């Protein structure tokens, strides 16, 4: 083979387009349901779902998705990535159909859990297929397009959901997936080549089971604590139990002669540093998206569709800069590009500290564009570093680790920053609602949404309550934004200390060797 010969698949860019379609439908569904919650709670227009049932409609998907990401990435390497992608798409489409026509909240919760199974089969194999069909010299650019698609889907989910709900019934937010999935299955079957690990060895059954149990328990504890408070024993039983099981998983993998994950890779900087970076960035970013939705829809009074449109600059920045990040990495090195991206992200997150109830709304969108620009120059080099630390036949492992960390860190960001926001809001609004009757006072203190709900029954006192609730929420939002900026700033330390400075340009990636591992101990 000539040294400069491209080892990528002849149809690699068409294949990337198919993978982006598959990815969009999964990530969209993570965000699109949020705008339909109020409709689903309506007994006439929706299903009359209670608050707890609405939470489980979201969490059943998240729990299954996070719990199976790693396992399906590993099994995709073994049994065939195209096969897992097709099966995942079919399950996702079927579950979307069941969700659209659910007759009660219990059916919706079950269908959403099945969607989580399909999504977990789709997401990790998209990235591992990219690693297999692209030459390492083009892989960074392809991963940039992949990362841009993730950012686009996060931002347009609320826009699409709001538009559908303005014209159709609530089931349309799920039914929209079905034709997209059908086209995706056909294109995958026609264009995507099958790939797998040619020497997979034995299945690490115990390791797979431990990873599922540990991730589900940890994710459940994080979500439950974020929604109902971290002061209850059962939350910490779930979190500590999940961490203990994951610790058992690590110990087992170190002893196993056929591990599903070689945990010694976490001693290799070009694998461990970007994994940590992905976690920190998504912790900070998802927390900001969480409080931003309440700020726009309640404090500023925008509709779900209008709120989604205000996030489009974030998506535009992802689309513009993520595909170009590979060229920047080639010119300046991964460390420099990721550092600049992190600094932009930190500035954007810190900028939310200056946002109040009367700030011109274009400033909010401008901060979103700045944050999107920063993340577009963090995620592609970080993901490329993770994927290049493994050989092509083990690409599913790198993809699974990256996606699992992103999902768990995002849930943790919403839970922790949401808890900070709620606690500070309650402290700030307390004096203003102390004279209200008991049940009304409790509802107004619990959340900004609760304050708006009871204000309609207060007559002339309503404007005073709304002003106090808005001021308290904005003040709490400032603290949560400050915490998110500090978390993202930790990433700068990690990048400067451990991130590789130049891209890997060898004809193919090689796993960490024993000398390399020994040198990083």
C-alpha positions in Angstrom: 0.0 0.0 0.0 1.3 3.5 -0.9 2.1 5.6 2.2 -0.3 8.3 1.2 -3.1 6.1 0.0 -6.5 6.8 1.6 -7.6 3.7 3.6 -11.2 5.0 3.9 -14.3 3.4 2.4 -15.1 4.7 -1.1 -18.6 5.7 0.0 -17.5 7.1 3.4 -19.1 10.6 3.1 -22.5 9.1 2.0 -22.2 6.7 4.9 -21.5 9.7 7.2 -24.8 11.3 6.0 -26.7 8.1 6.9 -25.1 8.0 10.3 -26.0 11.7 11.0 -29.7 10.9 10.1 -29.6 8.0 12.6 -28.0 10.1 15.2 -30.3 13.1 14.8 -33.4 11.1 15.5 -32.0 9.8 18.8 -30.6 13.1 20.2 -33.7 15.0 19.1 -35.9 12.7 21.2 -33.8 13.5 24.2 -34.9 17.2 24.0 -38.2 17.2 22.0 -40.3 15.6 24.8 -39.6 18.4 27.3 -41.8 20.9 25.3 -44.7 18.4 25.3 -44.8 17.9 29.1 -47.5 20.5 29.8 -49.7 19.1 27.0 -49.3 15.5 28.3 -50.4 16.7 31.8 -53.7 18.0 30.3 -56.5 15.5 30.8 -58.2 16.7 27.6 -55.4 17.4 25.2 -53.0 14.9 26.6 -53.0 11.9 28.9 -53.7 13.6 32.2 -50.2 12.5 33.5 -49.2 13.4 37.0 -45.9 15.1 37.8 -44.4 11.8 38.8 -45.6 10.1 35.6 -44.1 12.9 33.5 -40.8 12.5 35.3 -40.8 8.8 34.5 -41.7 9.4 30.9 -38.4 11.2 30.6 -36.4 9.0 33.1 -37.4 5.6 31.7 -35.6 6.6 28.5 -32.6 8.1 30.2 -32.1 5.2 32.6 -32.2 2.5 29.9 -30.2 4.6 27.5 -27.4 5.3 29.9 -27.4 1.8 31.3 -27.0 0.1 28.0 -24.7 2.5 26.0 -21.5 0.8 27.1 -22.8 -2.7 26.7 -24.2 -2.2 23.2 -21.0 -0.5 22.1 -19.0 -3.5 23.2 -21.5 -6.0 21.7 -21.6 -4.0 18.5 -17.8 -4.6 18.1 -18.4 -8.4 18.5 -21.6 -9.1 16.6 -21.6 -6.4 13.9 -22.0 -2.6 14.0 -24.4 -2.4 11.0 -26.5 -5.1 12.5 -26.8 -3.3 15.8 -27.6 0.0 14.0 -30.4 -1.6 12.0 -31.9 -3.4 15.0 -31.6 -0.2 17.1 -33.4 1.9 14.4 -36.2 -0.6 14.0 -36.7 -0.8 17.8 -36.6 3.0 18.0 -39.2 3.4 15.3 -41.5 0.8 16.7 -41.2 2.4 20.2 -41.9 5.8 18.7 -45.1 4.5 17.1 -46.2 2.9 20.5 -45.4 6.2 22.3 -47.4 8.3 19.8 -50.5 6.1 20.4 -50.1 5.4 24.1 -53.5 5.4 25.8 -52.3 6.1 29.3 -49.1 7.3 31.1 -48.0 3.8 31.9 -48.0 2.8 28.3 -46.0 5.9 27.4 -43.4 5.1 30.1 -43.0 1.6 28.8 -42.7 2.7 25.2 -40.1 5.3 26.2 -38.0 2.6 27.9 -38.1 0.6 24.7 -36.9 3.8 22.8 -34.0 3.9 25.3 -33.0 0.4 24.2 -33.1 1.4 20.5 -31.2 4.6 21.2 -28.5 2.8 23.1 -28.0 0.4 20.2 -27.7 3.3 17.7 -25.6 6.0 19.3 -22.3 4.2 20.1 -22.1 2.3 16.7 -22.5 5.5 14.7 -19.2 6.8 16.1 -17.4 3.4 15.8 -18.6 3.0 12.1 -17.0 6.4 11.4 -13.7 5.2 12.9 -13.9 2.2 10.6 -14.9 3.8 7.3 -12.6 6.9 7.5 -8.9 7.1 7.1 -7.4 8.4 10.3 -6.3 11.6 8.4 -10.0 12.4 7.6 -11.5 11.0 10.8 -11.2 14.2 12.8 -13.2 16.1 10.1 -15.9 13.4 10.1 -16.1 13.4 13.9 -16.5 17.2 13.7 -19.6 16.7 11.4 -20.9 14.0 13.9 -20.4 16.4 16.8 -22.1 19.2 14.9 -25.1 17.0 14.4 -25.3 16.3 18.1 -25.3 20.1 18.8 -27.9 20.8 16.1 -30.2 18.1 17.5 -30.0 19.4 21.0 -31.0 22.9 19.8 -33.7 22.1 17.2 -35.5 19.6 19.4 -37.5 22.3 21.2 -38.1 24.2 18.0 -39.5 21.1 16.2 -41.5 20.0 19.2 -43.0 23.4 19.7 -44.0 23.7 16.0 -45.6 20.2 16.0 -47.6 21.0 19.2 -48.9 24.2 17.7 -50.4 22.4 14.7 -50.9 18.7 15.7 -51.7 16.5 18.7 -49.1 15.5 21.3 -48.3 12.1 19.6 -46.8 13.9 16.6 -43.6 14.6 18.6 -43.0 10.8 18.5 -44.7 10.0 15.2 -42.2 12.3 13.4 -39.5 9.7 14.1 -41.1 6.8 12.2 -40.6 8.0 8.6 -37.1 9.2 9.4 -36.2 5.8 10.9 -37.7 4.0 7.9 -35.5 6.0 5.5 -32.6 5.4 7.8 -33.0 1.6 7.9 -33.2 1.5 4.1 -30.0 3.7 3.6 -28.1 1.7 6.3 -28.9 -1.5 4.5 -27.8 -0.2 1.1 -24.8 1.9 2.0 -23.2 1.0 5.4 -20.7 -1.9 5.3 -20.7 -4.5 8.1 -17.7 -4.3 10.5 -16.8 -6.1 13.7 -13.8 -7.1 15.8 -12.1 -10.0 13.8 -10.8 -11.5 17.1 -13.4 -10.8 19.8 -12.5 -13.5 22.3 -14.9 -14.6 24.9 -17.8 -12.4 26.1 -17.1 -10.8 29.5 -20.6 -11.6 30.8 -19.9 -10.5 34.4 -18.3 -7.3 33.3 -21.3 -6.5 31.0 -23.8 -7.2 33.8 -21.8 -5.1 36.3 -21.6 -2.2 34.0 -25.4 -2.2 33.3 -26.3 -2.5 37.0 -23.8 0.1 38.1 -24.7 2.7 35.5 -28.5 2.3 36.0 -28.2 2.6 39.8 -25.9 5.6 39.6 -28.0 7.3 37.0 -31.2 6.6 38.9 -29.8 8.1 42.1 -28.6 11.2 40.3 -31.9 11.8 38.6 -34.0 11.1 41.7 -31.9 13.3 43.8 -32.1 16.1 41.3 -35.9 16.0 41.2 -36.8 15.2 44.8 -33.7 16.3 46.8 -30.5 14.7 47.9 -31.4 14.6 51.5 -33.2 11.2 51.4 -31.3 8.0 52.2 -32.6 6.1 49.2 -30.9 8.5 46.9 -27.5 7.9 48.4 -28.1 4.2 48.6 -28.6 4.2 44.8 -25.6 6.5 44.1 -23.2 4.9 46.5 -24.4 1.4 45.4 -23.9 2.3 41.8 -20.4 3.6 42.4 -19.6 0.4 44.4 -20.8 -1.8 41.6 -18.8 0.2 39.1 -15.8 -0.2 41.4 -16.4 -3.9 41.3 -16.5 -3.7 37.5 -13.1 -2.0 37.4 -11.6 -4.6 39.8 -13.0 -7.4 37.7 -11.8 -5.9 34.4 -8.2 -5.6 35.9 -8.3 -9.3 36.7 -10.0 -10.6 33.6 -8.1 -12.2 30.7 -10.9 -11.1 28.4 -12.1 -7.7 29.7 -14.9 -5.8 27.9 -12.9 -2.6 28.8 -9.2 -2.5 29.4 -9.4 0.0 32.3 -5.6 0.5 32.1 -6.5 2.8 29.2 -7.5 5.4 31.9 -3.8 5.7 32.8 -3.1 6.8 29.2 -3.4 10.6 28.8 -4.7 10.6 25.3 -7.7 8.5 26.4 -8.3 9.6 30.0 -7.9 13.4 29.6 -10.6 13.8 26.8 -13.0 11.4 28.6 -12.8 13.7 31.7 -13.1 16.7 29.5 -16.3 15.4 27.8 -17.8 14.8 31.3 -17.0 18.3 32.6 -18.3 20.1 29.5 -21.6 18.2 29.4 -22.1 18.6 33.1 -21.8 22.4 32.7 -23.7 22.7 29.4 -26.7 20.6 30.3 -27.2 22.4 33.6 -27.3 25.7 31.7 -29.8 24.4 29.1 -32.0 23.2 32.1 -32.3 26.6 33.8 -32.3 28.5 30.5 -35.6 26.9 29.5 -37.3 28.1 32.7 -35.8 31.5 32.3 -37.1 31.9 28.7 -40.5 30.4 29.2 -41.5 31.8 32.6 -39.3 34.9 33.5 -39.4 36.2 29.9 -42.7 34.7 28.8 -41.7 33.1 25.5 -43.6 30.1 24.1 -41.8 26.7 23.7 -41.4 27.4 20.0 -40.0 30.9 20.6 -37.7 29.6 23.3 -36.4 26.9 20.9 -35.7 29.5 18.2 -33.6 31.5 20.7 -31.3 28.5 21.0 -30.7 28.3 17.2 -27.5 30.4 17.4 -26.1 27.7 19.6 -26.9 25.1 16.9 -25.6 27.4 14.1 -22.3 27.7 15.9 -22.0 23.9 16.2 -22.8 23.5 12.5 -20.3 26.2 11.4 -17.4 25.4 13.6 -17.5 21.7 14.5 -16.8 20.4 11.0 -13.9 22.9 10.8 -12.3 21.9 14.1 -10.2 19.1 12.5 -8.4 21.6 10.3 -7.7 23.8 13.3 -6.3 20.7 15.2 -4.0 19.9 12.3 -2.7 23.4 12.3 -2.5 24.2 16.0 -2.8 20.9 17.8 -5.6 19.4 19.9 -4.4 21.0 23.1 -4.5 24.5 21.7 -7.8 24.1 20.0 -9.5 22.5 23.0 -8.1 25.2 25.4 -9.5 28.0 23.2 -12.8 26.2 23.0 -12.9 25.8 26.8 -12.1 29.4 27.4 -14.9 30.5 25.1 -17.3 28.1 26.9 -16.2 29.4 30.3 -16.8 33.1 29.2 -20.2 32.2 27.8 -21.3 30.3 30.9 -20.0 33.1 33.1 -21.9 35.6 30.9 -25.2 34.1 32.2 -24.3 35.6 35.6 -25.0 39.0 34.1 -28.4 38.1 32.6 -31.5 39.4 34.4 -35.2 39.7 33.7 -34.8 42.8 31.5 -31.6 42.0 29.6 -32.0 42.4 25.8 -32.8 38.9 24.6 -30.2 39.0 21.8 -27.5 38.9 24.5 -28.9 35.5 25.7 -28.7 34.2 22.1 -25.3 35.7 21.6 -24.0 33.8 24.7 -25.5 30.7 23.2 -23.6 31.3 20.0 -20.4 31.8 22.0 -21.0 28.6 24.0 -21.8 26.7 20.8 -18.5 27.9 19.2 -16.5 26.8 22.2 -18.1 23.4 22.4 -17.6 22.9 18.7 -13.9 23.2 19.3 -13.9 20.9 22.3 -15.9 17.9 21.5 -14.4 16.9 18.1 -10.7 16.9 19.2 -11.6 15.2 22.5 -13.6 12.5 20.7 -10.9 12.0 18.1 -8.3 11.6 20.8 -10.5 9.0 22.5 -11.1 7.1 19.3 -7.5 7.3 18.1 -6.3 5.6 21.3 -7.9 2.3 20.2 -7.6 0.2 17.1 -10.4 0.2 14.6 -11.7 -3.2 15.6 -12.2 -1.9 19.2 -13.8 1.4 18.1 -17.1 0.5 19.9 -15.4 0.6 23.3 -14.1 4.1 22.8 -17.5 5.3 21.5 -19.3 3.6 24.3 -17.1 5.1 27.0 -17.4 8.6 25.4 -21.2 8.5 25.0 -21.8 6.9 28.5 -19.7 9.6 30.2 -21.5 12.3 28.3 -25.0 10.9 29.2 -24.2 10.4 32.9 -22.4 13.8 33.2 -25.3 15.5 31.5 -27.8 14.0 34.0 -25.5 14.8 36.9 -25.2 18.4 35.6 -29.0 18.8 35.5 -29.4 17.2 38.9 -26.6 19.1 40.8 -27.1 22.5 39.2 -30.9 22.0 39.4 -30.5 21.3 43.1 -28.3 24.4 43.6 -30.9 26.5 41.7 -33.8 25.1 43.7 -32.2 25.5 47.1 -31.1 29.1 46.4 -34.5 30.0 45.0 -36.3 28.7 48.1 -34.0 30.8 50.4 -34.4 33.9 48.3 -38.2 33.8 47.8 -39.0 32.7 51.4 -39.4 36.2 52.9 -41.6 37.3 50.0 -44.1 34.5 50.4 -44.1 34.1 54.2 -47.5 35.9 54.6 -49.3 33.6 52.1 -51.6 30.8 53.2 -49.9 27.5 53.9 -50.5 25.4 50.7 -50.0 28.5 48.5 -46.8 29.5 50.3 -45.4 25.9 49.9 -46.2 25.8 46.2 -44.6 29.2 45.6 -41.5 28.3 47.6 -41.1 25.0 45.8 -40.3 26.3 42.3 -40.8 29.1 39.9 -43.4 27.1 38.1 -45.3 26.7 41.3 -45.2 30.4 42.0 -46.7 31.1 38.5 -49.3 28.4 39.1 -50.6 29.9 42.3 -50.3 33.5 41.2 -53.5 33.2 39.2 -55.5 32.7 42.4 -54.1 35.7 44.3 -55.8 38.6 42.5 -54.1 41.9 43.2 -51.2 40.2 45.1 -50.2 38.2 42.0 -47.8 40.8 40.4 -45.9 41.1 43.7 -45.5 37.4 43.9 -44.4 37.1 40.3 -41.8 39.8 40.7 -40.4 38.3 43.8 -40.3 34.8 42.2 -38.6 36.1 39.1 -36.0 38.0 41.1 -35.3 35.0 43.3 -35.0 32.7 40.3 -32.6 35.0 38.4 -30.4 35.4 41.5 -30.3 31.6 41.9 -29.6 31.2 38.2 -26.6 33.5 38.6 -25.1 31.2 41.2 -25.8 28.1 39.1 -24.2 29.7 36.1 -21.1 30.6 38.2 -20.8 27.0 39.3 -21.1 25.7 35.7 -18.4 28.1 34.6 -16.0 26.9 37.4 -16.7 23.3 36.4 -15.8 24.0 32.8 -12.7 25.9 33.9 -11.4 22.7 35.5 -11.3 21.4 32.0 -8.6 24.0 31.1 -6.3 22.5 33.8 -6.9 18.9 32.4 -6.3 20.0 28.8 -3.1 21.9 29.6 -1.7 19.1 31.8 -2.7 15.9 29.9 -4.3 16.6 26.4 -2.1 15.6 23.4 -0.7 18.6 21.6 -0.7 17.2 18.1 -3.1 14.9 16.2 -2.4 11.2 15.6 -1.6 10.9 11.9 -0.5 7.3 11.7 -2.2 5.0 9.1 -4.1 3.5 11.9 -4.4 3.8 15.7 -2.8 1.4 18.0 -3.9 0.5 21.5 -1.8 1.6 24.5 1.2 -0.6 24.9 2.7 -2.0 28.1 5.6 0.5 28.1 3.2 3.4 27.5 1.1 2.3 30.4 4.1 1.8 32.6 5.3 5.3 31.7 2.0 6.9 32.8 1.6 5.0 36.1 
